């Protein structure tokens, strides 16, 4: 199955990559996938890696049957429509859960930026990258992208419904101040659970608000 977390967003890509381990208990821990560029500068706007890990969705936020999905700690994904997005964040963390190797999956990625302006620009570029309607991945898989009806959340948000081969992916991209995050629900064949997506998005936004307050 082709799916990857894009630091601040979940994006259709080559594998369930950039999804690292996290605590299987109440809060995601430092075991969660985390990636901080070497040249990251300290900033009062920065959501620390530890606080970002604590804002991630956890097993307790999900229905019974989900388990942590293994992965690595690198952000090796690409943007939509075959383009690459600049990795201008100061730190990045991500996590993925699934009920089986065939899904359904629930995924999240969080990025923090040195300033709100930098987060706004990243959100703008990522939103613009979803406008092609459809494209082909490197292996020939056709990816389609459409709008998803979803409540407005955070300071800015964008919700899309996407397909990649047999996979169906509902994704929400959110900016809150100098932090951006994405939550996605992925299935094979059956429609993704939009109610679950809404719940997970609200949960993560609440935790991010608490972390930066």
Secondary structure, DSSP 8 states (H G I E B T S, - for coil): ---EEETTEEE--SSSBS-B---SSSS--TTSEEE--TT----TT---HHHHHHHS--GGGS-TT-EE----S------GGG-------SEEEEEEEESSTT--EEEEEEEE-SSHHHHHHHHHHHHHTTTTSEEE-TTS-EEEEEE------SSEEEEEEEEETTEEEEEEEEEETTEEEEEEEEEESS---HHHHHHHHHHHHHHHHHHH-
